[in-house]
Amino acid sequence: MVEVFPFRERSSKVRQVSYVTGDVTPDGRELLLNVETERDGRIELAFPTVDLQHLLTLLLVLGGKAAVKGRFAAFSETY
C-alpha cells in the first residue's frame, strides 16, 4: 500500500523525479519502472501487474487533487 503524506511532512530523502521509463517482464507478471533523479541517478521499481489498477487509481486521484489546487500543467509527451 502506498502512503500519501503532506508536502510539509516529507522526508529530506524524497527526491525530484526527472524522467521515467518502463517495460514489462517477459512473462507479463510485473511492470518495471526506471525512475531517474538528478541527485541519486536511477531507481528501479517493479510492480506486480495485478496492482496496476491500484497504482493507476492513485495517480489519477493525486493528479486530480493537483489540478484542483492549480498545480497541474498538462503537456504532451512522446511514448
N, C-alpha and C positions, 0 to 999 in steps of 0.2 A: 504494500500500500504506500502511496506517495503522500507525504505530509507537506501541506502548504502552510507557510508561516509568513507573517507580515514582514514587509521590506525592512522596517526599522529593527527587527529582531534577527536579521540574517547573520549567520556566522561570517567571520572575516575570511573564511576559506572558500566562500562562494565566489566563483569566477564568471566573468562575462564570456558568453559563447560567441565566437566569431564565424564559425562555419560548421555545418552538419552534413554528413553524407551517410548513406546506409546501403544495406544489402539484406538478402535473405539466405539462411543456411541452405545447403543443397537438399536437405530433407524437408524444408519448409516449416520446421518447428520453431525457429527463432528469427527475430528481426535483429539485425546487427546495426548499431549506430556508431559512427565515429564522430565524436564531438570535439571540435578544435577550440582551444582557448589560446590567447596570445601569451599568457603567462605560464601555463602548465603544459602546453602542447596538446597532444591527442589523448582523449579519454575514450576507451572502447566500452560500449554498453551492449548487453544482449537482453531482449525481452521475448518471452515465450509468445508465439503468435496468438495463443488463447487470451492473452492480456491486451491485445491490440485495441479492443473495444474500450477498455478502461483507460488506456493511455490517450486515445483519441478523444474520449469524452472529457478527460481532464484538460487537455489542450484547448478544446472548444470552450469549455467553461471559463478557463483563465483568459482566453482571447476575448470572450465576450465581456468579462469583467474589466479588462484593459480598455476595450472600446468605450465602455460606459464612463470610465474615468478619463477619457480623452487622450490616452497614451498609445493608441493603436495607429500605426501608419502602414497602410497596405501598399505593397509594391509587387511587381511581377518578378517571378523567379524562374530560372531555367532548370529543368529537371533532366 
